[in-house]
Amino acid sequence: MNLPLLASYLGAIAFELAFPLLVAFWIGRRYRVSWRFFLYGALVFFVTQMLIRIPLVQGAQFLLREPLQSNQIFLYAWFATLALTAGIFEEGGRWLGYRWLIKKDFTWAKGLMYGAGHGGLESMLLVGGLALLGLINVIALSTTDFSQMNLPPDQLAQIESARQQIAALAWWMPLLGAYERFITIFFQIALSILVLQTFTRDSLKWLWLAIALHALVDFIAVVLAQLVGAVWTEVAITLTLPLSFGIIRYFQPRQTPELPASGTTQIAA
């Protein structure tokens, strides 16, 4: 059993589950916003991503598995499609949530909490949940004696290959997912604020801007992951952090208490 890797998984999962709630708690206490708007954001993510987009993507990916494996141009076109549909489904769903759930009294503070709910469920359910499954697999593969199970040789070979992959993992790899969630939740809040402008400024251009920005960042991330690996991809994604805080603060009403200048550390407090 790789104990440092196990500890890293546990730390990452705890962060992915707890950090969105800490951000929402800070927003709710600082700006006196109901947790109802956090739940609205979570509901929008669950419906648009978990119930609609992800099943459609998985089905399409199964049908297109052969050209995706054999054609590099087709693969990158697929990456672009994934990024664009993520922007359309998430930001379109966010717009529908504003329109049919929040309905009126569109405020900047509610937009913060709404975005925290959207990014929060993504962190807790999608990322944290997958990390938990990964941890279970690591424990099972590391502690089970499969040689006594009379498995076919090809299955034993696959299990041994998976064990070697686990042994080759750097102990800190699961923490990359936690770091990405730290950055991404603020990006989700910034996108929520952008879509909010569709209602406060009565123009759909803000929705299209949110869709384009979401798709662009997703596409860059998945391409970089292919070209330079996970670590440098996370370094690049860090650049969205000042962009996110810039968007949040730019649209902040003057009469609302300002966000802390130090940003990330105090938001997590």
MARVEX-566731 format. One record per atom (N, C-alpha, C): x, y, z. Coordinates in steps of 0.001 Angstrom, whole numbers, padded with zeros to 6 digits, always signed. Example, Ala and Ser with C-alpha at 12.3 -4.5 7.8 and 13.67 -1.06 7.14 Angstrom:
BEGIN
+013190-005690+007800 +012300-004500+007800 +013200-003300+007800 +012850-002250+007080 +013670-001060+007140 +012900+000030+007870 
This chain:
BEGIN
+000846-001198+000000 +000000+000000+000000 +000878+001243+000000 +000626+002140-000952 +001361+003399-001038 +000693+004409-000106 +001202+004524+001124 +000552+005363+002127 +000566+006854+001768 +001665+007417+001226 +001602+008825+000814 +000548+009084-000267 +000400+008149-001215 -000630+008297-002244 -002017+008225-001623 -002203+007314-000678 -003479+007193+000019 -003820+008485+000752 -002833+009054+001457 -003058+010310+002182 -003378+011443+001220 -002717+011450+000067 -002970+012475-000938 -004393+012383-001470 -004850+011162-001730 -006232+010960-002179 -007220+011469-001133 -006991+011104+000127 -007904+011510+001191 -007936+013024+001342 -006767+013658+001263 -006713+015113+001366 -007417+015797+000205 -007201+015274-000996 -007842+015856-002175 -009357+015719-002102 -009840+014549-001726 -011286+014328-001633 -011896+015251-000587 -011248+015359+000568 -011760+016239+001621 -011842+017680+001137 -010824+018129+000409 -010827+019500-000103 -011922+019696-001133 -012058+018748-002047 -013057+018872-003113 -014481+018877-002572 -014682+018235-001427 -016002+018231-000805 -016230+019472+000055 -015207+019903+000775 -015387+020955+001781 -015203+022358+001229 -014275+022561+000303 -013947+023920-000124 -015138+024667-000728 -015931+024052-001611 -017094+024783-002142 -018053+025229-001045 -018208+024404-000005 -019102+024768+001089 -018527+025932+001894 -017205+025962+002049 -016571+027079+002744 -016725+028382+001961 -016566+028296+000643 -016758+029480-000194 -018195+029977-000082 -019159+029059-000171 -020567+029437-000070 -020883+030015+001309 -020302+029422+002355 -020521+029936+003707 -020008+031366+003823 -018835+031620+003243 -018262+032972+003278 -019168+033955+002530 -019630+033578+001348 -020501+034453+000563 -021796+034723+001319 -022388+033653+001844 -023655+033815+002555 -023533+034708+003766 -022451+034546+004509 -022270+035357+005716 -021881+036789+005379 -021025+036959+004377 -020545+038304+004047 -021638+039155+003407 -022417+038537+002515 -023396+039304+001746 -024842+038963+002092 -025028+038125+003117 -026362+037765+003593 -027241+037204+002461 -026696+036183+001799 -027387+035540+000681 -027865+034162+001123 -029081+033809+000771 -029651+032515+001146 -028936+031378+000428 -028825+030236+001142 -028259+029031+000539 -029162+028481-000559 -030355+028997-000651 -031263+028569-001719 -030624+028781-003093 -029862+029845-003242 -029251+030137-004537 -028079+029195-004820 -027418+028719-003768 -026408+027673-003931 -027068+026408-004482 -028214+026058-003911 -028937+024865-004372 -029427+025024-005802 -029836+026251-006187 -030243+026487-007573 -029074+026208-008522 -027893+026719-008170 -026729+026482-009021 -026375+025012-009109 -026462+024316-007975 -026182+022879-007964 -027190+022120-008818 -028462+022507-008734 -029500+021849-009518 -029264+022038-011012 -028882+023236-011407 -028614+023506-012815 -027473+022628-013320 -026381+022534-012535 -025275+021682-012964 -025712+020228-013064 -026467+019754-012079 -026877+018349-012068 -027721+018011-013290 -028666+018883-013624 -029560+018602-014750 -028819+018709-016076 -028108+019819-016280 -027498+020062-017588 -026316+019147-017864 -025527+018829-016830 -024338+018010-017026 -024582+016528-016726 -025011+016243-015514 -025105+014850-015090 -026244+014100-015777 -027364+014776-015978 -028519+014095-016568 -028584+014186-018089 -028031+015267-018656 -028194+015467-020100 -026873+015334-020853 -025942+016252-020617 -024756+016311-021475 -023842+015104-021326 -023493+014725-020113 -022534+013632-019938 -023037+012311-020533 -024294+011920-020316 -024768+010695-020992 -024709+010802-022517 -025049+011970-023067 -024966+012154-024518 -023530+012055-025008 -022602+012655-024272 -021188+012608-024644 -020668+011175-024594 -021018+010448-023553 -020551+009067-023431 -021090+008185-024558 -022358+008395-024910 -022921+007629-026013 -022248+007946-027329 -022043+009234-027597 -021385+009637-028842 -019944+009148-028886 -019263+009214-027755 -017869+008783-027715 -017745+007287-027982 -018711+006504-027513 -018702+005061-027794 -018897+004801-029284 -019824+005524-029891 -020102+005325-031312 -018932+005778-032184 -018191+006779-031708 -017095+007348-032498 -015734+006829-032052 -015699+005759-031296 -014448+005312-030681 -013357+004998-031702 -013737+004431-032854 -012712+004053-033836 -012040+005264-034469 -012779+006238-035021 -012085+007405-035572 -011368+008226-034500 -011863+008225-033275 -011181+008959-032202 -009817+008352-031903 -009690+007042-032080 -008419+006373-031817 -007458+006437-032988 -007981+006599-034195 -007127+006476-035381 -006859+007787-036116 -007645+008818-035838 -007531+010067-036605 -007295+011240-035655 -006105+011824-035732 -005734+012918-034829 -006569+014171-035069 -006852+014470-036334 -007664+015653-036643 -009069+015474-036086 -009613+014300-036242 -010953+014008-035711 -010956+014122-034185 -009871+013687-033548 -009766+013749-032094 -009829+015194-031601 -009081+016084-032258 -009083+017485-031821 -010404+018178-032158 -011043+017745-033238 -012383+018261-033528 -013357+017817-032432 -013152+016613-031925 -013982+016116-030822 -013738+016925-029549 -012471+017265-029303 -012160+018111-028144 -012881+019462-028258 -012877+020030-029458 -013570+021304-029665 -015072+021150-029442 -015618+020028-029884 -017047+019776-029681 -017376+019650-028200 -016531+018923-027466 -016731+018786-026026 -016711+020145-025338 -015754+020976-025712 -015631+022291-025079 -016838+023167-025393 -017250+023153-026648 -018386+023993-027042 -019676+023533-026376 -019905+022223-026337 -021130+021742-025701 -021119+022000-024197 -019941+021963-023575 -019853+022302-022152 -020292+023742-021935 -019814+024642-022797 -020207+026038-022678 -021692+026242-022912 -022220+025592-023930 -023641+025765-024264 -024538+025203-023171 -024260+023977-022740 -025127+023344-021747 -025026+024033-020386 -023799+024331-019947 -023653+024914-018617 -024122+026361-018565 -023699+027153-019535 -024104+028569-019492 -025558+028746-019928 -026000+027930-020887 -027415+027960-021242 -028289+027528-020071 -027844+026476-019369 -028571+026050-018176 -028553+027100-017094 -027423+027784-016949 -027327+028849-015952 -028322+029969-016269 -028433+030293-017566 -029393+031330-017989 -030821+030884-017655 -031138+029629-017936 -032477+029122-017629 -032751+029157-016127 -031712+028876-015343 -031875+028935-013897 -032194+030336-013413 -031484+031312-013958 -031815+032706-013632 -033253+033022-014045 -033618+032553-015219 -034919+032913-015796 -036080+032268-015052 -035924+030997-014660 -037072+030263-014128 -036988+029952-012641 -035792+030003-012055 -035652+029724-010631 -035520+031001-009807 -034599+031854-010221 -034417+033117-009489 -035479+034133-009890 -035765+034246-011166 -036891+034977-011752 -036802+036499-011645 -036418+037039-010510 -036401+038492-010347 -035374+038861-009284 -035213+040160-009066 -034270+040652-008069 -032882+040067-008305 -032380+040256-009528 -031076+039710-009894 -029975+040587-009301 -029272+040072-008312 -028221+040842-007658 -026874+040155-007816 -025840+040948-007707 -024474+040458-007816 -024185+039396-006756 -024629+039628-005527 -024373+038690-004440 -025058+037345-004701 -026276+037379-005224 -026962+036130-005554 -026223+035408-006683 -025668+036180-007614 -024879+035571-008678 -023662+034848-008149 -023036+035411-007099 -021897+034735-006475 -022318+033376-005916 -023393+033375-005141 -023840+032135-004504 -024332+031118-005539 -024988+031611-006578 -025477+030756-007662 -024298+030065-008357 -023251+030821-008640 -022068+030242-009262 -021339+029281-008348 -021331+029591-007032 -020693+028678-006081 -021424+027341-006029 -022746+027370-006166 -023496+026121-006188 -023206+025301-007422 -023104+025970-008564 -022814+025299-009830 -021437+024635-009771 -020418+025449-009446 -019071+024903-009351 -018899+023971-008175 -019694+024204-007121 -019586+023366-005940 -020027+021939-006179 -021158+021763-006847 -021606+020398-007119 -020662+019706-008096 -020131+020449-009049 -019142+019877-009960 -017959+019333-009170 -017481+020111-008189 -016348+019688-007377 -016702+018504-006498 -017844+018575-005834 -018202+017542-004862 -018633+016236-005516 -019459+016330-006538 -020034+015123-007131 -019164+014552-008240 -018782+015390-009194 -018075+014886-010366 -016602+014623-010060 -015907+015606-009501 -014467+015457-009257 -014217+014659-007980 -014852+015075-006875 -014665+014343-005632 -015157+012909-005725 -016279+012709-006401 -016820+011361-006555 -015891+010465-007353 -015339+010996-008445 -014404+010199-009247 -013120+009919-008478 -012675+010896-007684 -011482+010670-006860 -011736+009576-005833 -012931+009542-005265 -013272+008495-004304 -013259+007124-004971 -013801+007037-006184 -013752+005773-006919 -012306+005370-007212 -011483+006357-007551 -010076+006070-007785 -009395+005537-006537 -009714+006123-005395 -009140+005653-004137 -009568+004219-003840 -010840+003923-004054 -011331+002553-003826 -010597+001562-004725 -010375+001945-005983 -009656+001062-006907 -008213+000841-006460 -007569+001926-005999 -006186+001810-005528 -006099+000845-004353 -007022+000998-003398 -007012+000118-002223 -007290-001323-002623 -008286-001512-003489 -008641-002872-003894 -007498-003549-004641 -006883-002840-005570 -005802-003435-006359 -004548-003665-005522 -004362-002846-004502 -003151-002952-003695 -003247-004006-002596 -004446-004370-002197 -004600-005260-001040 -005193-006631-001379 -005716-006793-002569 -006376-008054-002926 -005401-009013-003605 -005425-010264-003199 -004602-011299-003834 -005433-011955-004947 -005267-011453-006146 -006061-011938-007276 -005573-013307-007779 -004367-013691-007386 -003831-014976-007869 -004612-016172-007345 -005373-015968-006262 -006155-017058-005681 -007586-017137-006221 -007885-016327-007212 -009266-016241-007694 -009514-017002-008980 -008530-017714-009479 -008680-018501-010716 -009166-017647-011888 -008608-016462-011998 -008967-015566-013101 -008215-015973-014362 -008783-015660-015545 -008079-015936-016799 -006768-015159-016860 -005772-015675-017571 -004459-015009-017645 -004536-013572-018171 -005445-013318-019129 -005517-011964-019672 -006016-010966-018618 -006939-011403-017760 -007417-010520-016698 -006331-010277-015651 -005586-011310-015314 -004482-011141-014371 -003426-010189-014929 -003211-010256-016233 -002249-009351-016869 -002736-007905-016799 -004029-007709-017002 -004589-006360-016894 -004475-005831-015469 -004731-006682-014498 -004623-006271-013099 -003182-005901-012758 -002243-006698-013231 -000841-006397-012970 -000416-005087-013626 -000931-004846-014827 -000633-003580-015508 -001193-002392-014717 -002416-002556-014183 -003010-001485-013374 -002197-001254-012103 -001697-002311-011486 -000870-002181-010290 +000423-001427-010594 +001005-001707-011736 +002229-001013-012118 +001971+000476-012358 +000823+000774-012941 +000468+002181-013141 +000284+002906-011809 -000340+002232-010844 -000511+002822-009517 +000846+003044-008853 +001726+002053-008972 +003050+002162-008363 +003861+003305-008977 +003580+003601-010254 +004321+004662-010938 +003772+006060-010640 +002597+006146-010024 +002004+007447-009734 +002813+008194-008679 +003058+009476-008923 +003636+010322-007881 +002602+010508-006771 +003049+010540-005533 +002121+010578-004409 +001219+011810-004437 +001680+012898-005064 +000950+014170-005040 -000031+014310-006204 -000104+013341-007086 -000959+013489-008268 -002426+013789-007932 -003040+013124-006951 -004441+013452-006649 -004646+014906-006229 -003598+015539-005705 -003728+016928-005259 -003906+017888-006428 -003513+017461-007628 -003729+018313-008799 -005216+018568-009020 -006044+017531-008801 -007482+017702-008949 -008034+018694-007949 -007525+018636-006707 -007967+019588-005688 -007546+021007-006060 -006322+021141-006570 -005852+022471-006973 -006702+023027-008114 -007049+022170-009060 -007891+022608-010172 -009261+023073-009681 -009821+022367-008679 -011115+022795-008131 -011009+024136-007430 -009889+024389-006786 -009660+025682-006154 -009754+026811-007179 -009160+026580-008349 -009181+027598-009403 -010546+027655-010078 -011099+026481-010376 -012292+026409-011218 -013531+026964-010541 -013653+026840-009235 -014873+027329-008600 -014993+028844-008764 -013865+029561-008766 -013921+031005-008982 -014239+031335-010441 -013783+030473-011345 -014139+030647-012750 -015635+030444-012947 -016209+029455-012265 -017648+029228-012346 -018425+030414-011770 -017929+030988-010702 -018594+032164-010134 -018513+033331-011106 -017359+033513-011743 -017210+034601-012713 -018159+034419-013893 -018310+033193-014385 -019244+032934-015477 -020678+033212-015040 -020992+032880-013796 -022319+033179-013261 -022588+034679-013273 -021573+035441-012925 -021716+036910-012941 -021872+037418-014371 -021170+036822-015315 -021322+037231-016718 -022732+036965-017218 -023251+035766-016962 -024607+035444-017418 -025635+036334-016725 -025371+036715-015497 -026257+037625-014774 -026470+038934-015529 -025425+039380-016241 -025522+040652-016967 -026567+040585-018086 -026875+039368-018543 -027923+039210-019549 -029237+039800-019054 -029477+039705-017755 -030723+040198-017162 -030583+041626-016640 -029459+041918-016011 -029305+043257-015437 -029034+044311-016506 -028442+043911-017636 -028136+044840-018727 -028973+044577-019967 -029868+043590-019881 -030851+043321-020928 -030195+043118-022288 -029221+042207-022324 -028545+041910-023587 -028019+040481-023561 -028328+039716-024613 -027874+038328-024690 -026389+038202-025018 -025736+039308-025328 -024316+039209-025672 -023498+038657-024500 -023958+038890-023278 -023235+038390-022112 -023337+036872-022008 -024451+036312-022427 -024581+034859-022458 -023626+034266-023479 -023591+034853-024678 -022684+034338-025709 -021231+034491-025272 -020916+035578-024576 -019551+035765-024089 -019194+034686-023070 -020129+034377-022172 -019878+033333-021175 -019683+031975-021846 -020508+031667-022848 -020371+030399-023567 -019011+030322-024253 -018617+031402-024932 -017343+031414-025653 -016162+031288-024698 -016204+032011-023585 -015105+031955-022625 -015002+030566-021991 -016133+030008-021630 -016155+028653-021048 -015577+027642-022042 -016039+027697-023288 -015571+026750-024307 -014080+026925-024573 -013614+028165-024628 -012197+028430-024915 -011306+027859-023825 -011641+028109-022571 -010817+027610-021465 -010833+026083-021434 -012003+025484-021630 -012084+024019-021640 -011245+023423-022770 -011321+024030-023949 -010577+023510-025096 -009069+023617-024866 -008622+024765-024376 -007194+024949-024103 -006715+023929-023079 -007528+023691-022042 -007128+022757-020989 -006971+021340-021524 -007938+020880-022327 -007879+019492-022790 -006770+019309-023824 -006499+020324-024636 -005398+020231-025601 -004051+020236-024887 -003899+021117-023900 -002647+021154-023148 -002406+019841-022411 -003476+019241-021901 -003322+017957-021209 -002748+016898-022148 -003122+016963-023431 -002590+016026-024415 -001139+016335-024762 -000812+017620-024807 +000495+018030-025319 +001583+018115-024248 +001239+018625-023074 +002277+018890-022072 +002038+018196-020742 +000920+017504-020587 +000668+016769-019356 -000095+017565-018317 -000428+016883-017241 -001335+017446-016240 -000725+018615-015481 +000542+018515-015112 +001143+019552-014265 +001166+020898-014972 +001677+020936-016196 +001753+022207-016916 +000378+022710-017325 -000560+021794-017492 -001938+022220-017758 -002487+022996-016565 -002244+022495-015350 -002717+023203-014159 -002011+024538-013990 -000742+024590-014352 -000022+025876-014316 -000691+026875-015250 -001049+026429-016448 -001703+027318-017411 -003083+027745-016918 -003843+026802-016350 -005182+027116-015866 -005142+028145-014738 -004027+028207-014021 -003887+029194-012950 -004104+030610-013474 -003811+030835-014743 -003983+032165-015332 -005442+032607-015370 -006372+031656-015232 -007780+032051-015199 -008170+032672-013859 -007334+032492-012854 -007685+032996-011531 -007773+034525-011504 -006750+035253-011987 -006913+036710-012032 -008023+037153-012976 -008256+036401-014050 -009364+036718-014947 -010687+036602-014210 -010847+035526-013447 -012095+035323-012709 -012333+036434-011703 -011326+036765-010917 -011502+037824-009935 -011686+039183-010594 -011060+039358-011772 -011272+040607-012493 -012725+040764-012927 -013328+039694-013456 -014736+039735-013869 -015638+039972-012665 -015386+039251-011579 -016223+039387-010384 -016190+040812-009852 -015019+041387-009776 -014897+042726-009191 -015368+043812-010162 -015198+043579-011455 -015613+044595-012421 -017110+044850-012345 -017891+043795-012156 -019346+043935-012140 -019907+044121-010723 -019021+044256-009754 -019472+044433-008380 -020091+045820-008184 -021323+045903-007686 -021929+047217-007441 -021138+047997-006405 -021082+049282-006572 -020279+050100-005664 -020792+050083-004238 -022111+049949-004083 -022668+049989-002740 -022462+048693-001984 -021987+047608-002671 -021751+046329-002026 -020346+046314-001450 -020133+045815-000224 -018778+045716+000333 -017860+044974-000617 -016652+045475-000777 -015735+044932-001760 -015191+043571-001347 -014822+042807-002362 -014115+041562-002097 -012757+041888-001497 -012227+041028-000623 -010905+041260-000063 -009857+041359-001156 -008935+042281-000999 -007918+042505-002030 -007030+041284-002229 -006792+040522-001151 -005939+039354-001278 -006615+038185-001939 -007930+038267-002090 -008666+037324-002938 -008790+035923-002386 -007999+035012-002938 -008258+033587-002750 -008147+033140-001304 -007132+033611-000565 -006955+033084+000779 -008055+033506+001706 -008545+034748+001565 -009585+035208+002459 -010947+034651+002075 -011161+034339+000804 -012444+033760+000408 -012592+032371+001038 -011501+031698+001179 -011581+030362+001756 -011706+030383+003272 -011553+031567+003885 -011579+031643+005345 -012963+031460+005894 
